[in-house]
Amino acid sequence: MMSDEAKIITDELKKIEENLADIQLILENETNKNIRLIAEGRFDRSRKPDGALKAKKEMLLLQMDRLEKDIRRIKQKIEEIASKDV
């Protein structure tokens, strides 16, 4: 049987591990993807006259993708909190 202090520490470590996993997912799915897009020159607005519009559209798609992921994370946290209350 664990002492109260050990249980608190264990719970805090689990929270830290979850946050670390979230950060790793963001890096893998969002940041690295965005860096790759920029490196590929997709945001080079000087290529064509309509390049600025395409770049703006791609930026909006990236923002939408990030917001959708944020919403998924928020829903997951709400479900976790709801399941603890039961």
Protein Blocks (a to p, Z undefined) as FASTA:
>chain_A
ZZfklmmmmmmmmmmmmmmmmmmmmmmmmmmmmmmmmmnopmmmklpmklmmmmmmmmmm
mmmmmmmmmmmmmmmmmmmmmmmmZZ
